[in-house]
Amino acid sequence: MGVNLGTTAWLKAAAWLSIIGNGLLVVTGGAVRLTGSGLGCPTWPHCDPGSFTPHGALTYHSAIEFGNRLLTFALAAIAIFTFIAAWQSGRKQLRTLALILGLAIPVQAVIGGITVLTDLNPWLVALHLLASMGLVSLGVIFLDKVTHPEASPGGHLRPLAWAIYLSGWAVLYFGTIVTGAGPHAGSADVPRNGLDPLQWSQLHADFVFLHIGLTLGLLLILSASRAPKPATVAVATLFVVQLSQGAIGYVQYFSNLPIVLVAAHMLGAALIAGVMTQVLAVMRRTPLTLTSQVNNLPIG
């Protein structure tokens, strides 16, 4: 008798594997860039010409880049597992999400390959990073659909949750532009995007303030209205992650971008992508409206 992977437990496992795997891709991709190993495998799809593995002795740079490429195979296996589980669940919505997660893996591999073949073009490096964080977000959506299949639409605060989500993506996007103008190119003599790091860092910071301000506003509303605990916890978690990420960002900027802090900032970006998606998902099913809460406030 075959194993039924369509149960809630297996679907949750598939979702978490997808989230963690794509988060690791962000971190290992950051390690490739920060250690100057972006051309440790100088061609694609081969690592060295005529070979999928590095020729000769494994060097520091080739080991890091080749390890990052191997993660793609693990993600492909996770995607297949996720799709089989979603298919056996019989739920159309999960099947669609699993299919997107699966098809995104070869697309990501192609983007990575073109990035190598164009000698680490900073705009393609940024696209590669954003795509990975997009898959983290999609994995969180898949997990939420598994655990709350019959969630009803939330109330008037959904637009605020969407504003937080979209401003978060603006923060992440402008962050990749700042990175593309900075010193950690992924390999020696790789050209940068030519933009002014100071100006784009300021724009990035402006959207960080907007992102945090919107989150704080939602948190205060939820606290004042005695909203369901899952919603308050999700927004509070995002707020804490934002403050931590902002602190790391400012320290790294004023300390000339040390590798350890930049790596921590990239991990934080992946966390932001996941947690802000969770906030959006929770608010989608939180039946809270501003009008009803105002009417229920005690008077006198």
C-alpha positions as CSV (number, residue, x, y, z in Angstrom):
1,M,0.0,0.0,0.0
2,G,1.4,3.4,-1.0
3,V,1.9,6.3,1.4
4,N,-0.8,9.0,1.1
5,L,1.2,12.2,1.0
6,G,-2.0,14.3,0.7
7,T,-2.5,14.5,4.4
8,T,-2.2,17.7,6.3
9,A,1.0,16.5,8.1
10,W,2.8,15.7,4.8
11,L,1.6,18.9,3.2
12,K,2.9,21.0,6.1
13,A,6.2,19.2,5.8
14,A,6.4,19.9,2.1
15,A,5.6,23.6,2.7
16,W,8.3,24.0,5.4
17,L,10.9,22.2,3.2
18,S,10.1,24.6,0.4
19,I,10.3,27.7,2.7
20,I,13.6,26.6,4.3
21,G,15.1,25.4,1.1
22,N,14.5,28.6,-0.8
23,G,15.7,30.5,2.3
24,L,18.9,28.6,2.2
25,L,19.3,29.4,-1.5
26,V,19.2,33.1,-0.5
27,V,21.9,32.5,2.2
28,T,24.1,30.3,0.0
29,G,23.8,32.7,-2.9
30,G,24.9,35.5,-0.5
31,A,27.9,33.4,0.5
32,V,28.8,33.0,-3.2
33,R,28.7,36.8,-3.7
34,L,30.3,37.8,-0.4
35,T,33.3,35.4,-0.8
36,G,33.9,36.4,-4.4
37,S,33.0,32.9,-5.6
38,G,30.5,34.0,-8.3
39,L,32.7,32.6,-11.0
40,G,34.0,29.7,-9.1
41,C,32.2,27.7,-11.8
42,P,32.9,29.9,-14.8
43,T,30.4,28.5,-17.2
44,W,26.8,27.0,-17.2
45,P,25.2,24.4,-17.2
46,H,28.7,22.9,-16.7
47,C,30.9,24.0,-13.8
48,D,34.1,23.8,-15.9
49,P,34.0,23.4,-19.7
50,G,32.9,19.8,-20.4
51,S,32.2,18.9,-16.8
52,F,29.4,19.4,-14.4
53,T,31.8,19.2,-11.5
54,P,34.9,21.3,-10.9
55,H,38.1,20.1,-12.6
56,G,41.2,19.2,-10.6
57,A,41.5,20.1,-7.0
58,L,38.4,21.7,-5.4
59,T,39.2,25.3,-4.7
60,Y,37.6,27.5,-2.1
61,H,35.6,29.5,-4.6
62,S,34.6,26.5,-6.8
63,A,33.4,24.6,-3.7
64,I,31.1,27.4,-2.6
65,E,29.7,28.0,-6.1
66,F,29.3,24.3,-6.8
67,G,27.6,23.8,-3.5
68,N,25.1,26.5,-4.3
69,R,24.3,24.8,-7.6
70,L,23.8,21.5,-5.9
71,L,21.1,23.0,-3.7
72,T,19.0,23.4,-6.9
73,F,18.7,19.6,-7.1
74,A,17.5,19.4,-3.5
75,L,15.0,22.1,-4.3
76,A,13.8,20.2,-7.4
77,A,13.3,17.1,-5.2
78,I,11.3,19.1,-2.7
79,A,9.2,20.6,-5.5
80,I,8.4,17.1,-6.8
81,F,7.5,15.9,-3.3
82,T,5.3,19.0,-2.8
83,F,3.5,18.5,-6.1
84,I,2.8,14.8,-5.4
85,A,1.5,15.7,-2.0
86,A,-0.7,18.5,-3.4
87,W,-2.0,16.2,-6.1
88,Q,-2.9,13.4,-3.7
89,S,-4.7,16.0,-1.5
90,G,-7.2,16.5,-4.3
91,R,-7.2,20.3,-3.6
92,K,-7.0,22.3,-6.8
93,Q,-5.6,25.4,-5.1
94,L,-2.7,23.5,-3.6
95,R,-2.0,21.8,-6.9
96,T,-1.7,25.1,-8.6
97,L,0.6,26.6,-6.0
98,A,2.7,23.4,-6.0
99,L,3.0,23.5,-9.8
100,I,4.2,27.2,-9.7
101,L,6.7,26.3,-7.0
102,G,8.0,23.4,-9.1
103,L,8.2,25.3,-12.4
104,A,10.0,28.1,-10.7
105,I,13.0,25.9,-9.9
106,P,14.2,25.4,-13.5
107,V,13.5,29.0,-14.2
108,Q,15.7,30.0,-11.3
109,A,18.4,27.7,-12.6
110,V,18.3,29.4,-16.0
111,I,18.4,32.9,-14.4
112,G,21.4,31.7,-12.4
113,G,23.1,30.3,-15.5
114,I,22.5,33.5,-17.5
115,T,23.9,35.5,-14.6
116,V,27.1,33.4,-14.8
117,L,27.3,33.7,-18.6
118,T,27.0,37.5,-18.4
119,D,29.8,37.7,-15.8
120,L,27.5,38.4,-12.8
121,N,25.5,41.2,-14.3
122,P,24.3,43.1,-11.1
123,W,20.7,43.4,-12.4
124,L,20.5,39.6,-13.1
125,V,22.0,38.9,-9.6
126,A,19.2,41.1,-8.2
127,L,16.6,39.2,-10.1
128,H,18.0,35.9,-9.0
129,L,17.8,37.0,-5.3
130,L,14.3,38.5,-5.6
131,A,13.0,35.3,-7.3
132,S,14.3,33.2,-4.3
133,M,12.6,35.5,-1.8
134,G,9.4,35.3,-4.0
135,L,9.5,31.5,-3.6
136,V,9.9,31.9,0.2
137,S,6.7,34.0,0.1
138,L,4.9,31.5,-2.1
139,G,5.9,28.7,0.2
140,V,4.3,30.6,3.2
141,I,1.1,31.0,1.1
142,F,1.1,27.3,0.4
143,L,1.5,26.5,4.1
144,D,-1.3,28.9,5.0
145,K,-3.7,27.3,2.5
146,V,-2.8,23.9,3.9
147,T,-3.7,24.9,7.5
148,H,-6.6,27.2,6.7
149,P,-8.4,25.9,3.6
150,E,-11.7,27.4,4.3
151,A,-10.6,30.9,5.5
152,S,-13.1,33.6,4.8
153,P,-12.1,37.1,3.7
154,G,-11.1,39.5,6.5
155,G,-12.4,43.0,7.1
156,H,-11.4,46.5,6.5
157,L,-7.8,46.0,7.6
158,R,-6.9,43.9,4.6
159,P,-5.8,47.0,2.5
160,L,-3.4,47.9,5.3
161,A,-2.0,44.4,5.3
162,W,-1.5,44.7,1.5
163,A,0.2,48.0,1.9
164,I,2.7,46.4,4.4
165,Y,3.3,43.5,1.9
166,L,3.8,45.8,-1.1
167,S,6.0,48.3,0.8
168,G,8.0,45.3,2.0
169,W,8.7,44.2,-1.6
170,A,9.7,47.8,-2.4
171,V,12.2,47.6,0.5
172,L,13.6,44.3,-0.9
173,Y,13.8,45.6,-4.4
174,F,15.6,48.8,-3.5
175,G,17.9,46.8,-1.3
176,T,19.1,44.8,-4.3
177,I,19.8,48.0,-6.2
178,V,21.9,49.2,-3.3
179,T,23.7,45.9,-3.3
180,G,24.3,46.2,-7.0
181,A,26.0,49.5,-6.5
182,G,28.1,48.3,-3.5
183,P,31.5,46.5,-3.3
184,H,30.4,42.9,-2.9
185,A,30.2,42.0,-6.6
186,G,30.7,38.2,-6.4
187,S,34.1,38.2,-8.2
188,A,37.0,40.5,-8.8
189,D,36.6,43.2,-11.5
190,V,32.9,42.6,-12.0
191,P,31.2,45.9,-13.0
192,R,28.6,47.4,-10.7
193,N,25.3,49.0,-11.8
194,G,26.8,52.5,-11.8
195,L,24.2,54.0,-9.5
196,D,25.0,56.3,-6.5
197,P,25.0,54.0,-3.4
198,L,24.2,57.0,-1.1
199,Q,21.1,58.1,-3.0
200,W,19.7,54.6,-3.4
201,S,20.5,53.8,0.2
202,Q,18.5,56.8,1.3
203,L,15.5,55.7,-0.9
204,H,15.8,52.2,0.5
205,A,15.8,53.6,4.0
206,D,12.7,55.8,3.2
207,F,10.8,52.7,2.3
208,V,12.1,50.9,5.4
209,F,10.5,53.7,7.5
210,L,7.3,53.4,5.6
211,H,7.2,49.6,5.9
212,I,7.9,49.8,9.7
213,G,5.4,52.6,10.2
214,L,2.6,50.7,8.5
215,T,3.3,47.6,10.5
216,L,3.4,49.6,13.8
217,G,0.1,51.2,12.8
218,L,-1.5,47.8,12.2
219,L,-0.1,46.4,15.5
220,L,-1.6,49.3,17.5
221,I,-5.0,48.9,15.9
222,L,-5.0,45.2,16.6
223,S,-3.9,45.7,20.2
224,A,-6.5,48.4,20.8
225,S,-9.3,46.3,19.2
226,R,-8.4,43.1,21.1
227,A,-8.0,41.2,17.8
228,P,-7.5,37.4,17.6
229,K,-4.1,36.4,19.0
230,P,-2.7,34.9,15.8
231,A,-3.1,38.2,14.0
232,T,-1.4,40.2,16.8
233,V,1.4,37.7,17.1
234,A,2.1,37.7,13.3
235,V,2.3,41.5,13.1
236,A,4.4,41.7,16.3
237,T,6.8,39.2,14.9
238,L,7.1,41.2,11.7
239,F,7.7,44.3,13.7
240,V,10.5,42.7,15.7
241,V,12.2,41.3,12.5
242,Q,11.9,44.7,10.9
243,L,13.6,46.4,13.8
244,S,16.4,43.8,13.9
245,Q,16.9,44.0,10.2
246,G,16.9,47.8,10.3
247,A,19.5,47.8,13.0
248,I,21.8,45.4,11.1
249,G,21.3,47.5,8.0
250,Y,22.4,50.7,9.6
251,V,25.4,49.2,11.4
252,Q,26.6,47.5,8.2
253,Y,26.3,50.7,6.3
254,F,28.3,52.8,8.7
255,S,30.9,50.1,9.3
256,N,31.8,49.7,5.5
257,L,29.7,46.6,4.9
258,P,31.5,43.8,6.7
259,I,30.8,40.4,5.2
260,V,29.3,38.9,8.4
261,L,26.7,41.7,8.8
262,V,25.8,41.7,5.1
263,A,25.2,37.9,5.3
264,A,23.0,38.5,8.3
265,H,21.1,41.2,6.5
266,M,20.4,38.8,3.6
267,L,19.1,36.2,6.0
268,G,16.9,39.0,7.5
269,A,15.6,39.8,4.0
270,A,14.4,36.2,3.5
271,L,12.8,36.4,6.9
272,I,11.0,39.6,6.0
273,A,9.7,38.0,2.8
274,G,8.2,35.1,4.8
275,V,6.9,36.9,7.8
276,M,5.2,39.8,5.9
277,T,3.5,37.1,3.8
278,Q,2.3,35.5,6.9
279,V,0.8,38.8,8.1
280,L,-1.0,39.2,4.8
281,A,-2.3,35.6,5.1
282,V,-3.5,36.0,8.7
283,M,-5.2,39.3,8.0
284,R,-7.0,37.6,5.0
285,R,-8.9,35.5,7.5
286,T,-9.2,37.9,10.4
287,P,-12.8,39.1,10.6
288,L,-11.9,42.5,11.9
289,T,-13.4,45.8,10.8
290,L,-12.7,49.3,12.0
291,T,-16.4,50.2,12.2
292,S,-17.4,47.2,14.3
293,Q,-14.5,47.7,16.7
294,V,-15.3,51.4,17.2
295,N,-18.9,50.6,17.9
296,N,-17.9,48.1,20.6
297,L,-15.6,50.4,22.5
298,P,-16.9,51.2,26.0
299,I,-18.3,54.7,26.5
300,G,-18.2,56.5,29.9
